[in-house]
Amino acid sequence: MFSRLSAVAKWFDKLNQFLAYVACTMLVLIILAICVEIVTRSFSSITNP
């Protein structure tokens, strides 16, 4: 019984690591997108009506 729980715990640990990797990747992409948006708005002279 304990070995079965240990296997399930290891599987959840791997799933948790994968989800954390995906979350960090998405966070970095969102931050980069915000920075690119700020830079392009500062360099472009297009104003929204």
RAVENUR-V405438 format. One line per field, one symbol per residue. ss: DSSP state (h for helix, s for strand, l for the rest). psi: psi as a letter, one per 30 degrees, with the letter a starting at -180 (. if undefined). burial: + if it has 24 or more other ideal C-beta (glycine too) atoms within 12 Angstrom, else -. A space follows every 50 residues. Layout:
BEGIN
ss=???
psi=???
burial=???
END
This chain:
BEGIN
ss=lhhhhhhhhhhhhhhhhhhhhhhhhhhhhhhhhhhhhhhhhhhllllll
psi=eeeeeeeeeeeeeeeeeeeeeeeeeeeeeeeeeeeeeeeeeefkgkkk.
burial=-------------------------------------------------
END
